[in-house]
């Protein structure tokens, strides 16, 4: 079939059909395809979306967070009749004690949640909402609560503020910090808790051997609220006291102490770029380049392995843990470092008041490598000693101690759900939330 040119200048086939007409028909059919492919984009805009009325919430331990809402929408329009489930975690519960709540959205697309109880420990968590494949989250933070108890399980002192987050004892008194970073102590004359003078916005404190100091704004203060010593650099980040003196580390990891003869702060010999230090019982040592040094800047003891990662001293001896979690001590007879018997894969240790213990495989051992006491539960996670006894906390946050009359481990009265404890100088106290 040979096309020919007609008198209008248009090619036609032998049957008279115009070629331009065929092309025009083909071109006209193309837009039909584009209309079909556009349909899914329109459907996607109907997806359900969820949102809490706030991106974050806050509360105080043992109190409630009220008025929380979740809203469901489609294309920005309230979606009524949707089933929404909200779940809580990390100790946060609804008013009935549950951690899950389901409700159907009303005409405004929202559900109102029951009151949410903040756990006594406070802490950070997340509220989660779901409906089918739709989901959303909101963060929550809670201020912790805490009360101090004596070793007999009774409240320690009177007029406690109910907001303590940490404690330290010397055996004679107890210091505690609250959630607003104020430091408190118990008055010896009336047993009432009282704020330490000027101890607001405190970054750290240290109580030991009858002495007590705190750190604020990079400077060290005594228990009366006055600056401790003279010529402070104002850059301290951590402190320790043993009741006789104070050591402090600055922002450049340099160690300082107070000279006993003139009360001036000065750098400890060789104490630059240190990684740890320990001051206790009149003795002081620091760790540098994975080796232990004494306060005069000399290597402490002989034949160090050069792999130490932490140290503790009580003034009479020093223990150190190496990079393999093995405990070493210095032999009193020749000053040589040696591994403590059975002290491998150690998860904790404590040296104080002439006593030393370590924790391995969730059990407590004495310095001679033998099990300490009888009837251990085998679930201990941390320990403290004061040289007279040992306290240990188990995986359920319950405190145990060794009975002096028969050497058997037993639970300390009322010491459940504990958040901290301190044992020193013959005194012991523990901290637990004001509610569960």
C-alpha positions in Angstrom: 0.0 0.0 0.0 1.8 3.2 -1.3 0.7 6.5 0.1 0.2 9.4 -2.4 0.0 13.1 -2.0 -3.5 14.5 -2.7 -4.2 18.0 -4.0 -4.4 19.4 -0.5 -0.8 18.4 0.2 -1.7 15.5 2.6 -0.4 12.0 2.2 -3.2 9.4 1.9 -3.2 5.6 1.6 -4.8 3.8 -1.3 -7.9 3.4 0.8 -8.2 7.2 1.4 -7.3 7.3 5.1 -5.4 10.4 6.2 -2.1 9.7 8.0 -2.5 12.9 10.2 -5.9 11.6 11.5 -4.3 8.4 12.8 -1.5 10.3 14.6 -4.0 12.6 16.1 -6.0 9.7 17.5 -2.9 8.2 19.1 -1.9 11.4 20.7 -5.4 11.9 22.2 -5.2 8.5 24.0 -2.0 9.3 26.1 -3.7 11.5 28.9 -5.9 8.5 29.8 -2.9 6.7 31.2 -1.8 9.6 33.4 -5.2 9.9 35.0 -5.1 6.3 36.2 -1.6 6.5 37.8 -2.6 9.6 39.8 -5.3 7.8 41.9 -3.0 6.3 44.7 -1.6 9.7 45.6 -5.1 10.8 46.5 -5.8 7.7 48.6 -2.6 8.3 50.7 -4.0 11.5 52.2 -6.7 9.6 54.1 -4.2 7.9 56.5 -5.0 8.2 60.2 -2.7 10.3 62.4 -2.4 10.4 66.2 -0.9 13.1 68.4 -0.6 13.7 72.2 -1.7 17.2 73.3 1.9 17.8 74.4 5.2 16.5 73.1 6.5 16.1 76.7 5.2 15.9 80.2 6.7 16.2 83.7 5.7 15.3 87.2 6.9 14.5 90.7 7.3 11.1 92.2 4.2 9.7 94.1 2.0 12.4 92.5 -0.1 12.3 89.3 0.0 13.8 85.8 -3.5 14.9 84.8 -5.4 16.0 81.7 -3.4 14.0 79.1 -5.2 13.7 75.7 -4.6 11.9 72.4 -6.3 13.1 69.2 -6.9 11.2 65.9 -7.2 13.1 62.6 -7.6 12.4 58.9 -6.6 15.2 56.5 -6.5 17.5 59.4 -10.1 16.7 60.3 -11.1 15.1 63.7 -11.6 11.3 63.3 -14.4 10.1 65.5 -15.0 6.4 66.4 -11.4 5.3 66.3 -10.1 2.9 69.0 -6.9 4.2 70.5 -4.6 2.3 73.0 -2.1 4.1 75.2 0.6 2.2 77.1 3.0 3.3 79.9 6.3 1.9 81.1 9.2 2.2 83.6 6.9 2.3 86.7 4.4 4.8 85.4 0.8 3.6 85.8 -2.7 4.8 85.4 -4.8 5.5 88.5 -6.0 1.9 88.7 -2.5 0.5 88.6 -2.7 -0.7 85.0 -0.2 0.3 82.3 -2.6 0.1 79.3 -5.8 2.1 78.5 -8.1 1.8 75.4 -10.9 4.2 74.5 -12.8 5.3 71.4 -12.4 8.9 70.1 -15.3 11.2 70.4 -16.8 13.7 68.0 -13.7 15.9 68.5 -11.4 13.0 67.6 -9.8 12.8 71.1 -9.7 10.6 74.1 -8.9 11.8 77.7 -6.6 9.6 79.7 -7.1 8.7 83.4 -4.6 10.3 85.8 -1.1 8.9 85.5 0.9 8.1 88.6 4.6 9.0 88.7 6.7 6.3 90.3 8.5 7.1 93.6 11.8 6.7 91.8 10.8 9.2 89.1 12.8 8.9 86.0 12.4 9.3 82.2 10.0 7.3 80.1 7.7 7.4 77.0 3.9 7.4 76.6 2.9 5.4 73.5 -0.4 5.6 71.6 -1.5 3.2 68.8 -4.6 2.8 66.5 -4.2 0.2 63.8 -1.0 1.1 62.0 -1.0 4.6 63.3 1.2 5.4 66.3 2.8 8.3 68.2 4.9 8.9 71.4 5.5 11.6 74.0 8.3 11.8 76.5 7.8 12.1 80.3 10.2 12.9 83.2 9.5 12.6 86.9 11.4 14.0 89.9 12.5 11.3 92.2 11.5 11.0 95.9 13.5 9.5 98.7 13.6 9.0 102.4 16.5 8.0 104.6 16.2 5.0 107.0 18.5 3.8 109.8 19.8 0.2 109.9 16.9 -0.9 112.1 14.5 0.0 109.3 13.1 3.2 111.0 13.1 6.7 109.5 16.3 8.5 110.2 15.7 11.8 111.9 12.6 14.0 111.8 11.2 16.6 109.3 12.6 14.9 106.2 11.7 16.7 103.0 10.8 13.5 101.1 12.9 14.3 98.0 16.3 12.9 98.7 18.3 11.4 95.8 21.6 10.4 97.4 23.1 9.9 100.9 26.4 9.5 102.7 27.1 8.7 106.3 30.2 8.9 108.5 28.7 6.8 111.4 28.1 10.0 113.3 25.7 11.8 111.0 24.1 11.6 107.5 24.2 14.0 104.7 21.7 13.8 101.8 21.0 15.7 98.6 17.5 16.4 97.4 16.1 16.6 93.8 16.7 20.4 93.7 20.5 19.8 94.5 20.2 21.1 98.1 22.3 19.3 100.7 20.8 18.5 104.1 22.1 16.9 107.4 20.7 15.8 110.7 21.2 18.1 113.6 22.9 16.2 116.4 21.1 18.2 119.1 17.5 17.6 118.1 17.6 14.9 115.3 15.9 17.2 112.7 16.9 17.4 109.1 18.2 20.9 108.2 19.7 22.4 105.1 23.5 22.8 105.1 24.4 26.5 105.0 24.8 27.9 101.5 24.5 24.3 100.0 22.2 25.1 97.1 22.8 24.0 93.5 25.5 21.6 94.7 27.3 19.4 92.2 28.8 16.9 94.7 29.5 16.4 98.3 31.8 14.1 100.5 31.3 12.9 104.0 33.9 10.7 105.6 35.9 10.3 108.9 34.0 13.0 110.7 34.5 15.6 107.9 32.1 16.9 105.4 32.5 19.2 102.4 30.6 20.1 99.2 31.3 21.4 95.7 29.4 24.3 94.2 30.3 26.5 91.3 33.7 24.8 90.9 34.7 25.6 94.5 34.9 23.6 97.8 32.9 24.6 100.9 33.0 23.3 104.4 30.0 22.2 106.4 29.5 25.7 107.7 29.0 27.1 104.2 32.4 28.8 104.0 35.1 28.4 101.4 37.4 25.5 102.3 41.1 26.7 102.3 42.5 29.5 100.2 43.7 30.1 96.6 41.2 27.8 95.0 41.4 27.8 91.2 37.6 27.7 90.9 37.6 24.8 88.4 37.1 21.8 90.6 34.8 19.0 89.3 35.1 16.3 92.0 36.1 16.1 95.7 36.9 13.6 98.4 37.5 14.1 102.1 38.7 11.7 104.8 38.0 14.1 107.7 41.6 15.2 107.8 42.0 16.8 104.4 40.3 17.2 101.1 41.4 16.3 97.6 39.9 17.8 94.5 40.3 17.3 90.7 39.9 20.2 88.3 38.6 20.4 84.8 42.1 19.6 83.4 42.2 16.3 85.4 44.8 17.7 87.7 44.7 16.8 91.4 44.8 19.4 94.2 45.0 19.2 98.0 45.0 21.6 100.9 48.4 22.1 102.6 48.0 21.4 106.3 50.5 24.1 107.3 49.0 27.1 105.6 45.5 26.0 104.3 46.4 26.8 100.7 45.3 24.7 97.8 48.2 23.4 95.7 48.7 20.7 93.0 49.5 17.2 94.2 53.0 16.2 93.0 52.8 14.4 89.7 49.0 14.5 89.8 48.3 15.6 86.2 46.1 13.9 83.7 44.9 11.4 86.3 42.0 9.0 85.8 41.0 8.2 89.4 41.9 8.9 93.0 41.1 7.7 96.5 41.4 9.5 99.8 40.5 7.6 103.0 41.7 6.9 106.5 44.6 9.3 106.2 45.9 7.7 103.0 45.7 9.2 99.5 46.5 7.6 96.1 45.8 8.4 92.5 45.8 6.5 89.2 47.7 7.8 86.2 48.5 5.9 83.0 47.0 2.8 84.6 49.5 2.9 87.5 49.0 3.8 91.1 50.9 6.7 92.7 51.2 7.8 96.3 50.5 11.4 97.4 54.2 12.3 97.0 54.1 11.5 93.3 56.0 8.2 93.6 54.9 4.8 92.2 53.0 2.9 95.0 54.5 -0.5 95.5 56.5 -2.7 93.2 55.9 -4.7 90.0 52.7 -3.0 89.0 51.1 -4.6 85.9 50.3 -1.2 84.3 46.7 -2.1 83.5 44.8 -0.7 86.5 41.5 1.0 85.9 40.2 1.9 89.4 41.6 2.1 93.0 40.4 2.2 96.6 42.4 2.9 99.8 41.6 2.9 103.5 44.9 4.4 104.6 46.3 1.0 105.5 46.3 -0.7 102.1 45.3 -0.1 98.5 43.3 -2.3 96.1 43.1 -1.9 92.4 41.2 -3.5 89.6 42.9 -4.2 86.2 41.4 -4.2 82.7 40.5 -7.9 83.1 38.4 -7.2 86.2 41.0 -8.8 88.5 41.7 -7.3 91.9 45.2 -6.7 93.1 46.6 -5.5 96.4 50.0 -4.6 97.9 51.7 -7.1 100.1 52.4 -5.5 103.5 55.5 -7.6 104.0 57.4 -6.6 100.8 55.3 -3.9 99.0 54.8 -6.0 95.9 51.6 -6.0 94.0 49.9 -9.4 93.7 46.5 -10.7 92.6 43.9 -11.2 95.4 43.0 -14.9 95.7 39.9 -15.8 93.6 39.3 -12.2 92.7 38.7 -12.6 89.0 35.8 -11.4 86.9 35.0 -9.0 89.8 31.9 -6.8 89.5 32.5 -4.7 92.6 34.8 -4.2 95.6 35.1 -2.2 98.8 38.1 -1.2 101.0 37.4 0.7 104.2 38.2 0.8 107.9 40.7 -2.1 107.6 38.3 -4.3 105.8 38.3 -5.4 102.2 35.7 -7.4 100.2 35.0 -8.1 96.6 32.0 -9.3 94.6 32.2 -12.0 91.9 29.5 -14.2 90.4 27.0 -12.2 92.6 28.7 -13.5 95.9 30.7 -11.6 98.5 34.3 -12.7 99.3 36.7 -11.5 101.9 40.3 -10.4 101.3 41.6 -14.0 101.7 39.5 -15.2 98.8 37.0 -17.1 100.9 33.2 -16.6 100.9 32.1 -14.0 103.4 29.4 -15.2 105.8 26.9 -18.0 105.4 23.7 -18.5 103.4 24.3 -15.9 100.7 21.5 -15.6 98.2 23.9 -15.4 95.2 22.1 -12.4 93.7 24.2 -9.5 95.0 25.0 -6.6 92.7 27.0 -4.1 94.9 28.7 -4.1 98.3 30.1 -1.7 100.9 32.2 -2.4 104.0 33.3 -0.2 106.9 35.7 -2.8 108.3 33.2 -4.0 110.9 30.5 -5.4 108.7 29.4 -5.6 105.1 26.2 -4.5 103.4 25.1 -5.8 100.0 22.2 -5.1 97.7 20.6 -7.8 95.6 19.0 -7.9 92.1 15.6 -7.0 93.6 17.1 -3.9 95.3 16.9 -5.4 98.8 19.7 -4.9 101.3 21.3 -7.7 103.2 23.9 -7.7 106.0 25.8 -10.3 108.0 24.6 -11.0 111.5 27.4 -10.5 114.0 26.2 -13.3 116.2 26.3 -16.2 113.7 27.8 -14.9 110.5 24.6 -15.5 108.5 23.4 -13.2 105.8 19.9 -11.7 106.5 17.7 -9.0 105.0 17.9 -5.6 106.6 14.5 -4.6 108.0 12.3 -2.5 105.6 15.2 -2.3 103.1 13.3 -3.2 100.0 13.1 -1.2 96.7 16.2 0.6 97.9 17.7 3.3 95.7 21.0 3.9 97.6 22.8 3.1 100.8 25.9 4.1 102.8 28.0 2.3 105.3 31.0 3.9 107.2 32.5 4.4 110.6 30.1 1.9 112.3 27.0 3.7 110.9 24.7 2.6 108.1 21.7 4.2 106.4 19.7 3.5 103.3 17.5 5.4 100.8 14.2 4.3 99.4 11.4 6.0 97.4 8.5 7.6 99.4 6.1 5.3 97.5 6.4 2.3 95.2 
